[in-house]
């Protein structure tokens, strides 16, 4: 997870994340990672429209957001 988060910070790429909160609820969020620490990371959360701190251990899945480019011929 940490490697993918670090790559997202370096390349400024958004990620889709499945996250389990402290109360056990699971949410799907689109994030843009800003800073990666030892046990947590800072990211802009598009769901909450604010910067948030997430625990790396609570991340269930991370998937890069792929934007499809359309080509005009």
PQR file with spaces between the fields and no chain letter, atoms N, CA, C, O and H, PARSE charges and radii, in Angstrom:
ATOM       1  N    UNK     1       0.820   -1.195    0.000 -0.4000 1.5000
ATOM       2  CA   UNK     1       0.000    0.000    0.000 -0.0000 2.0000
ATOM       3  C    UNK     1       0.864    1.260    0.000  0.5500 1.7000
ATOM       4  O    UNK     1       0.611    2.206   -0.745 -0.5500 1.4000
ATOM       5  N    UNK     2       1.889    1.248    0.852 -0.4000 1.5000
ATOM       6  CA   UNK     2       2.717    2.447    0.989 -0.0000 2.0000
ATOM       7  C    UNK     2       3.386    2.817   -0.340  0.5500 1.7000
ATOM       8  O    UNK     2       3.511    3.996   -0.674 -0.5500 1.4000
ATOM       9  H    UNK     2       2.095    0.479    1.457  0.4000 1.0000
ATOM      10  N    UNK     3       3.818    1.786   -1.102 -0.4000 1.5000
ATOM      11  CA   UNK     3       4.477    2.044   -2.387 -0.0000 2.0000
ATOM      12  C    UNK     3       3.514    2.712   -3.366  0.5500 1.7000
ATOM      13  O    UNK     3       3.888    3.648   -4.073 -0.5500 1.4000
ATOM      14  H    UNK     3       3.717    0.828   -0.831  0.4000 1.0000
ATOM      15  N    UNK     4       2.278    2.229   -3.404 -0.4000 1.5000
ATOM      16  CA   UNK     4       1.283    2.803   -4.304 -0.0000 2.0000
ATOM      17  C    UNK     4       0.908    4.226   -3.884  0.5500 1.7000
ATOM      18  O    UNK     4       0.693    5.089   -4.735 -0.5500 1.4000
ATOM      19  H    UNK     4       1.974    1.468   -2.830  0.4000 1.0000
ATOM      20  N    UNK     5       0.831    4.468   -2.580 -0.4000 1.5000
ATOM      21  CA   UNK     5       0.544    5.816   -2.083 -0.0000 2.0000
ATOM      22  C    UNK     5       1.667    6.784   -2.433  0.5500 1.7000
ATOM      23  O    UNK     5       1.419    7.913   -2.858 -0.5500 1.4000
ATOM      24  H    UNK     5       1.006    3.767   -1.889  0.4000 1.0000
ATOM      25  N    UNK     6       2.907    6.327   -2.249 -0.4000 1.5000
ATOM      26  CA   UNK     6       4.061    7.172   -2.570 -0.0000 2.0000
ATOM      27  C    UNK     6       4.096    7.490   -4.064  0.5500 1.7000
ATOM      28  O    UNK     6       4.388    8.620   -4.453 -0.5500 1.4000
ATOM      29  H    UNK     6       3.108    5.411   -1.904  0.4000 1.0000
ATOM      30  N    UNK     7       3.800    6.497   -4.897 -0.4000 1.5000
ATOM      31  CA   UNK     7       3.759    6.706   -6.348 -0.0000 2.0000
ATOM      32  C    UNK     7       2.679    7.732   -6.704  0.5500 1.7000
ATOM      33  O    UNK     7       2.877    8.571   -7.583 -0.5500 1.4000
ATOM      34  H    UNK     7       3.562    5.579   -4.581  0.4000 1.0000
ATOM      35  N    UNK     8       1.549    7.658   -6.020 -0.4000 1.5000
ATOM      36  CA   UNK     8       0.457    8.601   -6.257 -0.0000 2.0000
ATOM      37  C    UNK     8       0.873   10.031   -5.908  0.5500 1.7000
ATOM      38  O    UNK     8       0.504   10.977   -6.603 -0.5500 1.4000
ATOM      39  H    UNK     8       1.388    6.976   -5.306  0.4000 1.0000
ATOM      40  N    UNK     9       1.644   10.182   -4.823 -0.4000 1.5000
ATOM      41  CA   UNK     9       2.124   11.511   -4.429 -0.0000 2.0000
ATOM      42  C    UNK     9       3.076   12.061   -5.485  0.5500 1.7000
ATOM      43  O    UNK     9       2.954   13.212   -5.904 -0.5500 1.4000
ATOM      44  H    UNK     9       1.943    9.413   -4.259  0.4000 1.0000
ATOM      45  N    UNK    10       4.030   11.226   -5.912 -0.4000 1.5000
ATOM      46  CA   UNK    10       5.049   11.660   -6.871 -0.0000 2.0000
ATOM      47  C    UNK    10       4.435   12.045   -8.213  0.5500 1.7000
ATOM      48  O    UNK    10       4.813   13.060   -8.798 -0.5500 1.4000
ATOM      49  H    UNK    10       4.130   10.291   -5.571  0.4000 1.0000
ATOM      50  N    UNK    11       3.490   11.245   -8.706 -0.4000 1.5000
ATOM      51  CA   UNK    11       2.910   11.477  -10.028 -0.0000 2.0000
ATOM      52  C    UNK    11       1.607   12.279   -9.989  0.5500 1.7000
ATOM      53  O    UNK    11       1.000   12.526  -11.030 -0.5500 1.4000
ATOM      54  H    UNK    11       3.182   10.421   -8.230  0.4000 1.0000
ATOM      55  N    UNK    12       1.178   12.685   -8.790 -0.4000 1.5000
ATOM      56  CA   UNK    12      -0.033   13.492   -8.626 -0.0000 2.0000
ATOM      57  C    UNK    12      -1.259   12.812   -9.247  0.5500 1.7000
ATOM      58  O    UNK    12      -2.045   13.445   -9.952 -0.5500 1.4000
ATOM      59  H    UNK    12       1.671   12.484   -7.944  0.4000 1.0000
ATOM      60  N    UNK    13      -1.405   11.499   -8.969 -0.4000 1.5000
ATOM      61  CA   UNK    13      -2.499   10.702   -9.526 -0.0000 2.0000
ATOM      62  C    UNK    13      -3.562   10.429   -8.462  0.5500 1.7000
ATOM      63  O    UNK    13      -3.225   10.111   -7.321 -0.5500 1.4000
ATOM      64  H    UNK    13      -0.767   10.985   -8.397  0.4000 1.0000
ATOM      65  N    UNK    14      -4.829   10.548   -8.819 -0.4000 1.5000
ATOM      66  CA   UNK    14      -5.890   10.193   -7.868 -0.0000 2.0000
ATOM      67  C    UNK    14      -6.035    8.674   -7.744  0.5500 1.7000
ATOM      68  O    UNK    14      -5.661    7.929   -8.650 -0.5500 1.4000
ATOM      69  H    UNK    14      -5.103   10.806   -9.745  0.4000 1.0000
ATOM      70  N    UNK    15      -6.581    8.227   -6.614 -0.4000 1.5000
ATOM      71  CA   UNK    15      -6.786    6.810   -6.342 -0.0000 2.0000
ATOM      72  C    UNK    15      -8.213    6.592   -5.863  0.5500 1.7000
ATOM      73  O    UNK    15      -8.791    7.459   -5.208 -0.5500 1.4000
ATOM      74  H    UNK    15      -6.885    8.832   -5.878  0.4000 1.0000
ATOM      75  N    UNK    16      -8.782    5.432   -6.191 -0.4000 1.5000
ATOM      76  CA   UNK    16     -10.032    4.990   -5.578 -0.0000 2.0000
ATOM      77  C    UNK    16      -9.640    4.077   -4.434  0.5500 1.7000
ATOM      78  O    UNK    16      -8.812    3.180   -4.600 -0.5500 1.4000
ATOM      79  H    UNK    16      -8.312    4.728   -6.723  0.4000 1.0000
ATOM      80  N    UNK    17     -10.237    4.305   -3.266 -0.4000 1.5000
ATOM      81  CA   UNK    17      -9.843    3.578   -2.070 -0.0000 2.0000
ATOM      82  C    UNK    17     -11.065    2.996   -1.362  0.5500 1.7000
ATOM      83  O    UNK    17     -12.097    3.653   -1.229 -0.5500 1.4000
ATOM      84  H    UNK    17     -10.909    5.033   -3.131  0.4000 1.0000
ATOM      85  N    UNK    18     -10.927    1.761   -0.916 -0.4000 1.5000
ATOM      86  CA   UNK    18     -11.897    1.156   -0.004 -0.0000 2.0000
ATOM      87  C    UNK    18     -11.274    1.286    1.377  0.5500 1.7000
ATOM      88  O    UNK    18     -10.145    0.846    1.596 -0.5500 1.4000
ATOM      89  H    UNK    18     -10.089    1.227   -1.024  0.4000 1.0000
ATOM      90  N    UNK    19     -12.008    1.891    2.311 -0.4000 1.5000
ATOM      91  CA   UNK    19     -11.441    2.207    3.619 -0.0000 2.0000
ATOM      92  C    UNK    19     -12.368    1.762    4.739  0.5500 1.7000
ATOM      93  O    UNK    19     -13.581    1.957    4.665 -0.5500 1.4000
ATOM      94  H    UNK    19     -12.925    2.249    2.133  0.4000 1.0000
ATOM      95  N    UNK    20     -11.794    1.165    5.775 -0.4000 1.5000
ATOM      96  CA   UNK    20     -12.571    0.760    6.938 -0.0000 2.0000
ATOM      97  C    UNK    20     -12.295    1.741    8.083  0.5500 1.7000
ATOM      98  O    UNK    20     -11.160    1.881    8.538 -0.5500 1.4000
ATOM      99  H    UNK    20     -10.808    1.006    5.835  0.4000 1.0000
ATOM     100  N    UNK    21     -13.346    2.408    8.533 -0.4000 1.5000
ATOM     101  CA   UNK    21     -13.220    3.377    9.623 -0.0000 2.0000
ATOM     102  C    UNK    21     -13.035    2.660   10.956  0.5500 1.7000
ATOM     103  O    UNK    21     -13.173    1.439   11.036 -0.5500 1.4000
ATOM     104  H    UNK    21     -14.268    2.294    8.163  0.4000 1.0000
ATOM     105  N    UNK    22     -12.726    3.414   11.986 -0.4000 1.5000
ATOM     106  CA   UNK    22     -12.500    2.845   13.323 -0.0000 2.0000
ATOM     107  C    UNK    22     -13.728    2.111   13.854  0.5500 1.7000
ATOM     108  O    UNK    22     -13.598    1.159   14.624 -0.5500 1.4000
ATOM     109  H    UNK    22     -12.614    4.405   11.921  0.4000 1.0000
ATOM     110  N    UNK    23     -14.927    2.554   13.443 -0.4000 1.5000
ATOM     111  CA   UNK    23     -16.159    1.899   13.915 -0.0000 2.0000
ATOM     112  C    UNK    23     -16.530    0.664   13.095  0.5500 1.7000
ATOM     113  O    UNK    23     -17.538    0.015   13.375 -0.5500 1.4000
ATOM     114  H    UNK    23     -15.032    3.328   12.818  0.4000 1.0000
ATOM     115  N    UNK    24     -15.718    0.335   12.080 -0.4000 1.5000
ATOM     116  CA   UNK    24     -15.958   -0.855   11.273 -0.0000 2.0000
ATOM     117  C    UNK    24     -16.731   -0.609    9.993  0.5500 1.7000
ATOM     118  O    UNK    24     -16.893   -1.522    9.184 -0.5500 1.4000
ATOM     119  H    UNK    24     -14.899    0.862   11.853  0.4000 1.0000
ATOM     120  N    UNK    25     -17.215    0.625    9.795 -0.4000 1.5000
ATOM     121  CA   UNK    25     -17.943    0.923    8.559 -0.0000 2.0000
ATOM     122  C    UNK    25     -16.956    1.043    7.398  0.5500 1.7000
ATOM     123  O    UNK    25     -15.826    1.502    7.566 -0.5500 1.4000
ATOM     124  H    UNK    25     -17.082    1.366   10.453  0.4000 1.0000
ATOM     125  N    UNK    26     -17.410    0.621    6.221 -0.4000 1.5000
ATOM     126  CA   UNK    26     -16.558    0.623    5.032 -0.0000 2.0000
ATOM     127  C    UNK    26     -17.092    1.646    4.042  0.5500 1.7000
ATOM     128  O    UNK    26     -18.297    1.728    3.803 -0.5500 1.4000
ATOM     129  H    UNK    26     -18.328    0.249    6.085  0.4000 1.0000
ATOM     130  N    UNK    27     -16.176    2.426    3.469 -0.4000 1.5000
ATOM     131  CA   UNK    27     -16.581    3.429    2.485 -0.0000 2.0000
ATOM     132  C    UNK    27     -15.650    3.388    1.289  0.5500 1.7000
ATOM     133  O    UNK    27     -14.490    2.989    1.397 -0.5500 1.4000
ATOM     134  H    UNK    27     -15.197    2.358    3.663  0.4000 1.0000
ATOM     135  N    UNK    28     -16.176    3.807    0.150 -0.4000 1.5000
ATOM     136  CA   UNK    28     -15.372    3.939   -1.064 -0.0000 2.0000
ATOM     137  C    UNK    28     -15.137    5.431   -1.262  0.5500 1.7000
ATOM     138  O    UNK    28     -16.077    6.226   -1.270 -0.5500 1.4000
ATOM     139  H    UNK    28     -17.118    4.131    0.063  0.4000 1.0000
ATOM     140  N    UNK    29     -13.884    5.791   -1.419 -0.4000 1.5000
ATOM     141  CA   UNK    29     -13.527    7.200   -1.556 -0.0000 2.0000
ATOM     142  C    UNK    29     -12.557    7.398   -2.715  0.5500 1.7000
ATOM     143  O    UNK    29     -11.749    6.522   -3.025 -0.5500 1.4000
ATOM     144  H    UNK    29     -13.121    5.144   -1.412  0.4000 1.0000
ATOM     145  N    UNK    30     -12.649    8.541   -3.336 -0.4000 1.5000
ATOM     146  CA   UNK    30     -11.637    8.952   -4.311 -0.0000 2.0000
ATOM     147  C    UNK    30     -10.745    9.950   -3.588  0.5500 1.7000
ATOM     148  O    UNK    30     -11.215   10.934   -3.018 -0.5500 1.4000
ATOM     149  H    UNK    30     -13.305    9.252   -3.084  0.4000 1.0000
ATOM     150  N    UNK    31      -9.456    9.674   -3.624 -0.4000 1.5000
ATOM     151  CA   UNK    31      -8.507   10.512   -2.890 -0.0000 2.0000
ATOM     152  C    UNK    31      -7.355   10.937   -3.781  0.5500 1.7000
ATOM     153  O    UNK    31      -7.121   10.365   -4.845 -0.5500 1.4000
ATOM     154  H    UNK    31      -9.073    8.874   -4.086  0.4000 1.0000
ATOM     155  N    UNK    32      -6.644   11.952   -3.322 -0.4000 1.5000
ATOM     156  CA   UNK    32      -5.375   12.347   -3.916 -0.0000 2.0000
ATOM     157  C    UNK    32      -4.382   12.415   -2.763  0.5500 1.7000
ATOM     158  O    UNK    32      -4.464   13.312   -1.924 -0.5500 1.4000
ATOM     159  H    UNK    32      -6.834   12.418   -2.457  0.4000 1.0000
ATOM     160  N    UNK    33      -3.445   11.470   -2.719 -0.4000 1.5000
ATOM     161  CA   UNK    33      -2.471   11.385   -1.626 -0.0000 2.0000
ATOM     162  C    UNK    33      -1.555   12.599   -1.654  0.5500 1.7000
ATOM     163  O    UNK    33      -1.078   13.009   -2.712 -0.5500 1.4000
ATOM     164  H    UNK    33      -3.378   10.742   -3.401  0.4000 1.0000
ATOM     165  N    UNK    34      -1.314   13.168   -0.477 -0.4000 1.5000
ATOM     166  CA   UNK    34      -0.477   14.364   -0.359 -0.0000 2.0000
ATOM     167  C    UNK    34       0.841   14.085    0.355  0.5500 1.7000
ATOM     168  O    UNK    34       1.879   14.646    0.005 -0.5500 1.4000
ATOM     169  H    UNK    34      -1.702   12.836    0.383  0.4000 1.0000
ATOM     170  N    UNK    35       0.787   13.199    1.374 -0.4000 1.5000
ATOM     171  CA   UNK    35       1.954   12.943    2.206 -0.0000 2.0000
ATOM     172  C    UNK    35       1.813   11.564    2.833  0.5500 1.7000
ATOM     173  O    UNK    35       0.739   11.218    3.326 -0.5500 1.4000
ATOM     174  H    UNK    35      -0.057   12.744    1.659  0.4000 1.0000
ATOM     175  N    UNK    36       2.871   10.777    2.822 -0.4000 1.5000
ATOM     176  CA   UNK    36       2.830    9.420    3.360 -0.0000 2.0000
ATOM     177  C    UNK    36       3.787    9.322    4.544  0.5500 1.7000
ATOM     178  O    UNK    36       4.966    9.660    4.437 -0.5500 1.4000
ATOM     179  H    UNK    36       3.743   11.058    2.421  0.4000 1.0000
ATOM     180  N    UNK    37       3.254    8.849    5.687 -0.4000 1.5000
ATOM     181  CA   UNK    37       4.062    8.667    6.887 -0.0000 2.0000
ATOM     182  C    UNK    37       4.268    7.192    7.177  0.5500 1.7000
ATOM     183  O    UNK    37       4.041    6.347    6.312 -0.5500 1.4000
ATOM     184  H    UNK    37       2.296    8.574    5.774  0.4000 1.0000
ATOM     185  N    UNK    38       4.701    6.880    8.396 -0.4000 1.5000
ATOM     186  CA   UNK    38       4.969    5.494    8.791 -0.0000 2.0000
ATOM     187  C    UNK    38       3.680    4.687    8.948  0.5500 1.7000
ATOM     188  O    UNK    38       3.582    3.576    8.427 -0.5500 1.4000
ATOM     189  H    UNK    38       4.886    7.567    9.098  0.4000 1.0000
ATOM     190  N    UNK    39       2.696    5.230    9.656 -0.4000 1.5000
ATOM     191  CA   UNK    39       1.462    4.484    9.932 -0.0000 2.0000
ATOM     192  C    UNK    39       0.218    5.134    9.343  0.5500 1.7000
ATOM     193  O    UNK    39      -0.860    4.538    9.345 -0.5500 1.4000
ATOM     194  H    UNK    39       2.775    6.133   10.079  0.4000 1.0000
ATOM     195  N    UNK    40       0.366    6.356    8.839 -0.4000 1.5000
ATOM     196  CA   UNK    40      -0.798    7.053    8.277 -0.0000 2.0000
ATOM     197  C    UNK    40      -0.372    7.873    7.065  0.5500 1.7000
ATOM     198  O    UNK    40       0.815    8.028    6.779 -0.5500 1.4000
ATOM     199  H    UNK    40       1.242    6.839    8.837  0.4000 1.0000
ATOM     200  N    UNK    41      -1.369    8.389    6.364 -0.4000 1.5000
ATOM     201  CA   UNK    41      -1.075    9.266    5.235 -0.0000 2.0000
ATOM     202  C    UNK    41      -2.110   10.372    5.172  0.5500 1.7000
ATOM     203  O    UNK    41      -3.233   10.224    5.653 -0.5500 1.4000
ATOM     204  H    UNK    41      -2.334    8.263    6.596  0.4000 1.0000
ATOM     205  N    UNK    42      -1.717   11.468    4.577 -0.4000 1.5000
ATOM     206  CA   UNK    42      -2.573   12.634    4.424 -0.0000 2.0000
ATOM     207  C    UNK    42      -3.032   12.662    2.976  0.5500 1.7000
ATOM     208  O    UNK    42      -2.234   12.444    2.064 -0.5500 1.4000
ATOM     209  H    UNK    42      -0.805   11.588    4.186  0.4000 1.0000
ATOM     210  N    UNK    43      -4.323   12.930    2.759 -0.4000 1.5000
ATOM     211  CA   UNK    43      -4.863   12.946    1.397 -0.0000 2.0000
ATOM     212  C    UNK    43      -6.039   13.898    1.322  0.5500 1.7000
ATOM     213  O    UNK    43      -6.705   14.176    2.319 -0.5500 1.4000
ATOM     214  H    UNK    43      -4.971   13.107    3.499  0.4000 1.0000
ATOM     215  N    UNK    44      -6.281   14.396    0.107 -0.4000 1.5000
ATOM     216  CA   UNK    44      -7.501   15.152   -0.131 -0.0000 2.0000
ATOM     217  C    UNK    44      -8.581   14.136   -0.479  0.5500 1.7000
ATOM     218  O    UNK    44      -8.414   13.335   -1.399 -0.5500 1.4000
ATOM     219  H    UNK    44      -5.740   14.170   -0.703  0.4000 1.0000
ATOM     220  N    UNK    45      -9.689   14.170    0.257 -0.4000 1.5000
ATOM     221  CA   UNK    45     -10.803   13.253    0.047 -0.0000 2.0000
ATOM     222  C    UNK    45     -11.887   13.975   -0.748  0.5500 1.7000
ATOM     223  O    UNK    45     -12.444   14.969   -0.281 -0.5500 1.4000
ATOM     224  H    UNK    45      -9.825   14.821    1.004  0.4000 1.0000
ATOM     225  N    UNK    46     -12.186   13.478   -1.945 -0.4000 1.5000
ATOM     226  CA   UNK    46     -13.202   14.109   -2.786 -0.0000 2.0000
ATOM     227  C    UNK    46     -14.609   13.871   -2.235  0.5500 1.7000
ATOM     228  O    UNK    46     -15.516   14.651   -2.527 -0.5500 1.4000
ATOM     229  H    UNK    46     -11.734   12.671   -2.324  0.4000 1.0000
ATOM     230  N    UNK    47     -14.811   12.810   -1.443 -0.4000 1.5000
ATOM     231  CA   UNK    47     -16.110   12.539   -0.840 -0.0000 2.0000
ATOM     232  C    UNK    47     -16.439   13.600    0.212  0.5500 1.7000
ATOM     233  O    UNK    47     -17.541   14.147    0.223 -0.5500 1.4000
ATOM     234  H    UNK    47     -14.074   12.177   -1.206  0.4000 1.0000
ATOM     235  N    UNK    48     -15.485   13.884    1.087 -0.4000 1.5000
ATOM     236  CA   UNK    48     -15.693   14.865    2.170 -0.0000 2.0000
ATOM     237  C    UNK    48     -15.289   16.285    1.770  0.5500 1.7000
ATOM     238  O    UNK    48     -15.561   17.247    2.489 -0.5500 1.4000
ATOM     239  H    UNK    48     -14.589   13.440    1.077  0.4000 1.0000
ATOM     240  N    UNK    49     -14.631   16.399    0.604 -0.4000 1.5000
ATOM     241  CA   UNK    49     -14.151   17.689    0.095 -0.0000 2.0000
ATOM     242  C    UNK    49     -13.240   18.415    1.099  0.5500 1.7000
ATOM     243  O    UNK    49     -13.373   19.615    1.341 -0.5500 1.4000
ATOM     244  H    UNK    49     -14.410   15.618    0.021  0.4000 1.0000
ATOM     245  N    UNK    50     -12.315   17.638    1.669 -0.4000 1.5000
ATOM     246  CA   UNK    50     -11.365   18.209    2.612 -0.0000 2.0000
ATOM     247  C    UNK    50     -10.135   17.303    2.732  0.5500 1.7000
ATOM     248  O    UNK    50     -10.147   16.153    2.293 -0.5500 1.4000
ATOM     249  H    UNK    50     -12.207   16.664    1.472  0.4000 1.0000
ATOM     250  N    UNK    51      -9.076   17.848    3.335 -0.4000 1.5000
ATOM     251  CA   UNK    51      -7.881   17.061    3.600 -0.0000 2.0000
ATOM     252  C    UNK    51      -8.143   16.209    4.830  0.5500 1.7000
ATOM     253  O    UNK    51      -8.673   16.694    5.830 -0.5500 1.4000
ATOM     254  H    UNK    51      -9.066   18.782    3.692  0.4000 1.0000
ATOM     255  N    UNK    52      -7.767   14.931    4.753 -0.4000 1.5000
ATOM     256  CA   UNK    52      -8.016   13.982    5.842 -0.0000 2.0000
ATOM     257  C    UNK    52      -6.759   13.170    6.110  0.5500 1.7000
ATOM     258  O    UNK    52      -5.873   13.073    5.261 -0.5500 1.4000
ATOM     259  H    UNK    52      -7.337   14.538    3.941  0.4000 1.0000
ATOM     260  N    UNK    53      -6.695   12.593    7.295 -0.4000 1.5000
ATOM     261  CA   UNK    53      -5.610   11.682    7.654 -0.0000 2.0000
ATOM     262  C    UNK    53      -6.190   10.286    7.766  0.5500 1.7000
ATOM     263  O    UNK    53      -7.172   10.071    8.475 -0.5500 1.4000
ATOM     264  H    UNK    53      -7.415   12.671    7.985  0.4000 1.0000
ATOM     265  N    UNK    54      -5.583    9.335    7.066 -0.4000 1.5000
ATOM     266  CA   UNK    54      -6.055    7.953    7.033 -0.0000 2.0000
ATOM     267  C    UNK    54      -4.980    7.029    7.584  0.5500 1.7000
ATOM     268  O    UNK    54      -3.789    7.281    7.397 -0.5500 1.4000
ATOM     269  H    UNK    54      -4.784    9.510    6.489  0.4000 1.0000
ATOM     270  N    UNK    55      -5.388    5.961    8.263 -0.4000 1.5000
ATOM     271  CA   UNK    55      -4.475    4.940    8.744 -0.0000 2.0000
ATOM     272  C    UNK    55      -4.198    3.956    7.601  0.5500 1.7000
ATOM     273  O    UNK    55      -5.129    3.457    6.970 -0.5500 1.4000
ATOM     274  H    UNK    55      -6.355    5.756    8.416  0.4000 1.0000
ATOM     275  N    UNK    56      -2.930    3.681    7.341 -0.4000 1.5000
ATOM     276  CA   UNK    56      -2.568    2.764    6.257 -0.0000 2.0000
ATOM     277  C    UNK    56      -3.124    1.366    6.531  0.5500 1.7000
ATOM     278  O    UNK    56      -3.511    0.661    5.599 -0.5500 1.4000
ATOM     279  H    UNK    56      -2.173    4.087    7.854  0.4000 1.0000
ATOM     280  N    UNK    57      -3.165    0.963    7.800 -0.4000 1.5000
ATOM     281  CA   UNK    57      -3.673   -0.374    8.160 -0.0000 2.0000
ATOM     282  C    UNK    57      -5.163   -0.536    7.853  0.5500 1.7000
ATOM     283  O    UNK    57      -5.630   -1.663    7.682 -0.5500 1.4000
ATOM     284  H    UNK    57      -2.850    1.536    8.557  0.4000 1.0000
ATOM     285  N    UNK    58      -5.908    0.548    7.779 -0.4000 1.5000
ATOM     286  CA   UNK    58      -7.350    0.473    7.532 -0.0000 2.0000
ATOM     287  C    UNK    58      -7.721    0.532    6.047  0.5500 1.7000
ATOM     288  O    UNK    58      -8.900    0.454    5.702 -0.5500 1.4000
ATOM     289  H    UNK    58      -5.529    1.463    7.918  0.4000 1.0000
ATOM     290  N    UNK    59      -6.730    0.669    5.173 -0.4000 1.5000
ATOM     291  CA   UNK    59      -6.987    0.677    3.732 -0.0000 2.0000
ATOM     292  C    UNK    59      -7.184   -0.763    3.272  0.5500 1.7000
ATOM     293  O    UNK    59      -6.305   -1.606    3.451 -0.5500 1.4000
ATOM     294  H    UNK    59      -5.772    0.732    5.453  0.4000 1.0000
ATOM     295  N    UNK    60      -8.336   -1.038    2.683 -0.4000 1.5000
ATOM     296  CA   UNK    60      -8.639   -2.389    2.205 -0.0000 2.0000
ATOM     297  C    UNK    60      -8.184   -2.586    0.767  0.5500 1.7000
ATOM     298  O    UNK    60      -7.745   -3.677    0.402 -0.5500 1.4000
ATOM     299  H    UNK    60      -9.051   -0.354    2.538  0.4000 1.0000
ATOM     300  N    UNK    61      -8.286   -1.534   -0.063 -0.4000 1.5000
ATOM     301  CA   UNK    61      -7.882   -1.623   -1.477 -0.0000 2.0000
ATOM     302  C    UNK    61      -7.579   -0.240   -2.017  0.5500 1.7000
ATOM     303  O    UNK    61      -8.203    0.747   -1.627 -0.5500 1.4000
ATOM     304  H    UNK    61      -8.643   -0.648    0.234  0.4000 1.0000
ATOM     305  N    UNK    62      -6.616   -0.183   -2.917 -0.4000 1.5000
ATOM     306  CA   UNK    62      -6.275    1.052   -3.630 -0.0000 2.0000
ATOM     307  C    UNK    62      -6.190    0.738   -5.119  0.5500 1.7000
ATOM     308  O    UNK    62      -5.534   -0.222   -5.521 -0.5500 1.4000
ATOM     309  H    UNK    62      -6.109   -0.985   -3.234  0.4000 1.0000
ATOM     310  N    UNK    63      -6.855    1.549   -5.930 -0.4000 1.5000
ATOM     311  CA   UNK    63      -6.844    1.352   -7.379 -0.0000 2.0000
ATOM     312  C    UNK    63      -6.596    2.708   -8.040  0.5500 1.7000
ATOM     313  O    UNK    63      -7.304    3.670   -7.740 -0.5500 1.4000
ATOM     314  H    UNK    63      -7.388    2.329   -5.603  0.4000 1.0000
ATOM     315  N    UNK    64      -5.612    2.807   -8.928 -0.4000 1.5000
ATOM     316  CA   UNK    64      -5.397    4.069   -9.637 -0.0000 2.0000
ATOM     317  C    UNK    64      -6.605    4.409  -10.508  0.5500 1.7000
ATOM     318  O    UNK    64      -7.219    3.522  -11.101 -0.5500 1.4000
ATOM     319  H    UNK    64      -5.037    2.026   -9.172  0.4000 1.0000
ATOM     320  N    UNK    65      -6.939    5.689  -10.580 -0.4000 1.5000
ATOM     321  CA   UNK    65      -8.035    6.148  -11.427 -0.0000 2.0000
ATOM     322  C    UNK    65      -7.480    6.305  -12.836  0.5500 1.7000
ATOM     323  O    UNK    65      -6.521    7.042  -13.063 -0.5500 1.4000
ATOM     324  H    UNK    65      -6.440    6.409  -10.099  0.4000 1.0000
ATOM     325  N    UNK    66      -8.096    5.603  -13.770 -0.4000 1.5000
ATOM     326  CA   UNK    66      -7.653    5.653  -15.157 -0.0000 2.0000
ATOM     327  C    UNK    66      -8.612    6.539  -15.938  0.5500 1.7000
ATOM     328  O    UNK    66      -9.810    6.268  -16.024 -0.5500 1.4000
ATOM     329  H    UNK    66      -8.875    5.004  -13.585  0.4000 1.0000
ATOM     330  N    UNK    67      -8.061    7.597  -16.499 -0.4000 1.5000
ATOM     331  CA   UNK    67      -8.885    8.474  -17.325 -0.0000 2.0000
ATOM     332  C    UNK    67      -8.632    8.115  -18.783  0.5500 1.7000
ATOM     333  O    UNK    67      -7.488    8.059  -19.235 -0.5500 1.4000
ATOM     334  H    UNK    67      -7.088    7.817  -16.429  0.4000 1.0000
ATOM     335  N    UNK    68      -9.685    7.881  -19.487 -0.4000 1.5000
ATOM     336  CA   UNK    68      -9.579    7.490  -20.891 -0.0000 2.0000
ATOM     337  C    UNK    68      -9.576    8.756  -21.749  0.5500 1.7000
ATOM     338  O    UNK    68     -10.470    9.597  -21.655 -0.5500 1.4000
ATOM     339  H    UNK    68     -10.614    7.926  -19.120  0.4000 1.0000
ATOM     340  N    UNK    69      -8.569    8.859  -22.567 -0.4000 1.5000
ATOM     341  CA   UNK    69      -8.486   10.000  -23.462 -0.0000 2.0000
ATOM     342  C    UNK    69      -9.209    9.701  -24.750  0.5500 1.7000
ATOM     343  O    UNK    69      -9.068    8.617  -25.317 -0.5500 1.4000
ATOM     344  H    UNK    69      -7.843    8.175  -22.643  0.4000 1.0000
ATOM     345  N    UNK    70      -9.980   10.658  -25.210 -0.4000 1.5000
ATOM     346  CA   UNK    70     -10.646   10.456  -26.494 -0.0000 2.0000
ATOM     347  C    UNK    70      -9.784   11.078  -27.585  0.5500 1.7000
ATOM     348  O    UNK    70      -9.158   12.120  -27.391 -0.5500 1.4000
ATOM     349  H    UNK    70     -10.094   11.538  -24.749  0.4000 1.0000
ATOM     350  N    UNK    71      -9.769   10.421  -28.720 -0.4000 1.5000
ATOM     351  CA   UNK    71      -8.920   10.873  -29.814 -0.0000 2.0000
ATOM     352  C    UNK    71      -9.808   11.340  -30.961  0.5500 1.7000
ATOM     353  O    UNK    71     -10.732   10.640  -31.377 -0.5500 1.4000
ATOM     354  H    UNK    71     -10.277    9.574  -28.877  0.4000 1.0000
ATOM     355  N    UNK    72      -9.514   12.519  -31.456 -0.4000 1.5000
ATOM     356  CA   UNK    72     -10.269   13.067  -32.584 -0.0000 2.0000
ATOM     357  C    UNK    72      -9.447   12.836  -33.839  0.5500 1.7000
ATOM     358  O    UNK    72      -8.274   13.199  -33.918 -0.5500 1.4000
ATOM     359  H    UNK    72      -8.764   13.088  -31.119  0.4000 1.0000
ATOM     360  N    UNK    73     -10.097   12.221  -34.818 -0.4000 1.5000
ATOM     361  CA   UNK    73      -9.387   11.925  -36.078 -0.0000 2.0000
ATOM     362  C    UNK    73      -9.902   12.841  -37.163  0.5500 1.7000
ATOM     363  O    UNK    73      -9.444   12.766  -38.304 -0.5500 1.4000
ATOM     364  H    UNK    73     -11.051   11.926  -34.755  0.4000 1.0000
